[in-house]
């Protein structure tokens, strides 16, 4: 499952009914995804020098790939 699909499904299932045109869920999700990308990218160490920072950098790269729908999410039960 792609991150954007997971977010869009969550928006569709929200308790506040969305009565918009087709594609409204994606339009609502887009700024949330961009905010999450900026937040995750802010945690990217500039120059990794210790093992922890290499791990952090790898995690940041993976999360940005998931937010950009470049890879599938590791979702259980599918």
C-alpha positions as CSV (number, residue, x, y, z in Angstrom):
1,X,0.0,0.0,0.0
2,X,1.3,3.5,-0.8
3,X,1.4,6.2,1.9
4,X,-1.0,8.5,-0.1
5,X,-3.5,5.7,-0.4
6,X,-3.3,5.0,3.4
7,X,-3.8,8.7,4.1
8,X,-6.7,9.1,1.6
9,X,-8.4,6.1,3.1
10,X,-8.1,7.6,6.5
11,X,-9.6,10.8,5.3
12,X,-12.5,8.9,3.7
13,X,-13.2,7.1,7.0
14,X,-13.0,10.2,9.1
15,X,-16.0,11.0,11.3
16,X,-16.4,14.3,9.6
17,X,-18.2,13.5,6.3
18,X,-16.4,15.0,3.3
19,X,-18.9,16.0,0.7
20,X,-16.6,17.2,-2.0
21,X,-16.0,16.6,-5.7
22,X,-14.2,13.5,-6.7
23,X,-10.5,13.7,-5.8
24,X,-11.2,15.9,-2.8
25,X,-9.5,13.4,-0.5
26,X,-6.3,13.5,-2.5
27,X,-6.5,17.4,-2.5
28,X,-6.8,17.3,1.3
29,X,-4.0,14.8,1.7
30,X,-1.5,16.6,-0.6
31,X,-0.6,19.5,1.9
32,X,-0.4,17.0,4.8
33,X,2.0,14.8,2.8
34,X,4.1,17.9,1.9
35,X,4.2,19.0,5.6
36,X,5.3,15.5,6.7
37,X,8.0,15.4,4.0
38,X,9.4,18.7,5.3
39,X,9.2,17.5,8.9
40,X,11.0,14.2,8.1
41,X,13.6,16.0,6.0
42,X,14.4,18.3,8.8
43,X,15.7,15.3,10.8
44,X,18.2,14.3,8.1
45,X,21.7,14.7,9.5
46,X,23.8,16.8,7.2
47,X,27.0,14.7,7.5
48,X,26.6,11.3,9.1
49,X,29.7,10.5,11.2
50,X,28.5,7.9,13.7
51,X,26.5,4.8,13.5
52,X,23.4,6.4,14.9
53,X,23.4,9.2,12.3
54,X,23.9,6.6,9.5
55,X,20.8,4.8,10.8
56,X,18.9,8.0,11.1
57,X,19.8,9.0,7.6
58,X,18.7,5.6,6.2
59,X,15.4,6.0,8.1
60,X,14.8,9.5,6.7
61,X,15.5,8.3,3.2
62,X,13.1,5.4,3.6
63,X,10.3,7.6,5.1
64,X,10.7,10.2,2.3
65,X,10.4,7.3,-0.3
66,X,7.2,6.1,1.4
67,X,5.8,9.7,1.6
68,X,6.6,10.1,-2.1
69,X,4.9,6.8,-3.0
70,X,8.2,5.5,-4.4
71,X,7.9,2.2,-2.3
72,X,5.2,0.3,-0.7
73,X,4.5,0.6,3.0
74,X,5.3,-2.3,5.2
75,X,1.7,-2.8,6.3
76,X,0.8,-6.0,8.1
77,X,-2.4,-7.9,7.2
78,X,-2.4,-7.3,3.4
